[in-house]
Amino acid sequence: MINSLDVYLYDEHVATIKRQGDNLTLRYLQHYIYSSQPVPISVQLPVVAGAASGTTTRRFLENLLPDRPDVRTKWATDAKLTSDSAFDLLTVYGADVAGALEFYPTGTAPRTASDLSPITDDAIAARIRQIRADDSDWLQQRTVEEGFSLGGAQGKFALAHRDGQWYEPSGQHPSTHIFKPGVHTLPGSDVTEHITLQVARQFGLTVASTEVGVFEGEHVLIVERFDRLQDGDRYLRIHQEDLAQATGVSFLNKYERDGGPSYRDLFTLFDRELDPGNARAAKRRFAECLVFSWIIGHNDGHTKNYSLSHLPGATVLSPFYDLNSSLPFEFPSTVRAADYRAFDGVKLAFSIAGSATIGSIGPDSFRVLERDAKLHDDHLANFAVTVAANLQPVVSDIMGSLPDQLQQIEAVKLYPFATYSQTLRVRDLFLP
């Protein structure tokens, strides 16, 4: 049984995690502690002498892996492990996780080989179909030895893109894009996620770059990884951690309603861990994203769907990702009725002034959020009015750029009806 893992960050051995029974002990290496501007594995695991909390270490590791027990169990079975604990899974799947971390059994040399194998459109389409048929089987087309892991609840896979060709990366070569076929029970959610992210970009939110790819008739959301940086012919990994990791909570508590952090807890995190200018920008961006989520009907914005990016000397709030609208997936007759009261009961991931449903949030909620984010009076109200006033033409332009076959997906056809209802909500609440 493996009981010690070496942790590499930006290609440097920085720490070791040892297991004794159920207890984990993380220690940074002495040379790294005294190096110039060492980057922490997590803000919850600062670069200091001594052992880090075993609970904090375990929770951080758990958040590097898929949330779903069925996926973890399958990965453990495929790797012939005796448990599906985060430590055991990372002994096999830890060489390519989100950000710039790499995990290897102690004494195992880091991967030095780097390879790109071309992958055909047929093979990509087969992967998309596989995940749509069984979204617990993320790695059906990949070998265990590749050491690949992505967190979250949705089935997904990652590829590299070079010179107009998709490749299967292996060894040290990082993937550059994540492929998301969408939520298993919400047909077309990959396309509506792309629409939502493009809409958010038009209103000034910093978001991940996306496109919808079509491979042999199979559509899929393709997200350009913002934890990658192109440097000439090379791609470098950028270290990041999601806000569940940064606040030290389990993936089981990623929603505020399940005991997870509130937005005020996140603002406190920003003030503590970011320099003053970046903290101010992070609070403004996050507050605007909460308002946008309220308008668009984004109900899955939990702490694992936001991240911090770490570079030597700077930590910033990462681009937003996993933004979508739940509203087009309501009953078609409800969506087409253009009555925003039908969406009043939709629960949002964060409460504002004690209100956590679309229908319970209004001008008073925004004033509280403005004060907490240290924004000028009416900043968020003006943002909401601007979004509502321009939302329909923006949605129309983005949808019009999609291939005809994607425009015919039911949720896509319903998308502008849902957003129109929400523009009426903003009008009634904020305009005389």
HELIX and SHEET records of a PDB file:
HELIX    1   1 GLN A   30  ILE A   33  1                                   4    
HELIX    2   2 GLY A   54  GLU A   62  1                                   9    
HELIX    3   3 PRO A   69  ASP A   78  1                                  10    
HELIX    4   4 ALA A   86  TYR A   93  1                                   8    
HELIX    5   5 ASP A  121  ALA A  133  1                                  13    
HELIX    6   6 VAL A  144  GLU A  146  5                                   3    
HELIX    7   7 SER A  189  GLN A  202  1                                  14    
HELIX    8   8 LEU A  243  THR A  247  1                                   5    
HELIX    9   9 PHE A  251  ASN A  253  5                                   3    
HELIX   10  10 GLU A  256  ASP A  258  5                                   3    
HELIX   11  11 TYR A  263  GLU A  273  1                                  11    
HELIX   12  12 PRO A  276  ILE A  296  1                                  21    
HELIX   13  13 THR A  303  ASN A  305  5                                   3    
HELIX   14  14 LEU A  327  PHE A  329  5                                   3    
HELIX   15  15 PRO A  332  ARG A  336  1                                   5    
HELIX   16  16 TYR A  340  PHE A  343  5                                   4    
HELIX   17  17 ILE A  358  SER A  360  5                                   3    
HELIX   18  18 PRO A  363  ASP A  372  1                                  10    
HELIX   19  19 HIS A  379  GLY A  400  1                                  22    
HELIX   20  20 ASP A  404  GLN A  407  1                                   4    
HELIX   21  21 GLU A  410  PHE A  430  1                                  21    
SHEET    1   A 4 ASN A  23  TYR A  28  0                                        
SHEET    2   A 4 GLU A  12  GLN A  20 -1                                        
SHEET    3   A 4 SER A   4  LEU A   9 -1                                        
SHEET    4   A 4 LEU A 101  PRO A 105 -1                                        
SHEET    1   B 6 SER A 114  PRO A 118  0                                        
SHEET    2   B 6 GLN A 165  GLY A 171 -1                                        
SHEET    3   B 6 PHE A 157  ARG A 162 -1                                        
SHEET    4   B 6 HIS A 177  LYS A 180 -1                                        
SHEET    5   B 6 GLU A 218  GLU A 224 -1                                        
SHEET    6   B 6 THR A 210  PHE A 215 -1                                        
SHEET    1   C 2 ARG A 228  ASP A 231  0                                        
SHEET    2   C 2 ARG A 234  ARG A 237 -1                                        
SHEET    1   D 3 HIS A 239  ASP A 242  0                                        
SHEET    2   D 3 SER A 307  LEU A 311 -1                                        
SHEET    3   D 3 ALA A 314  LEU A 317 -1                                        
SHEET    1   E 2 LYS A 347  ILE A 352  0                                        
SHEET    2   E 2 SER A 355  THR A 357 -1                                        
END                                                                             
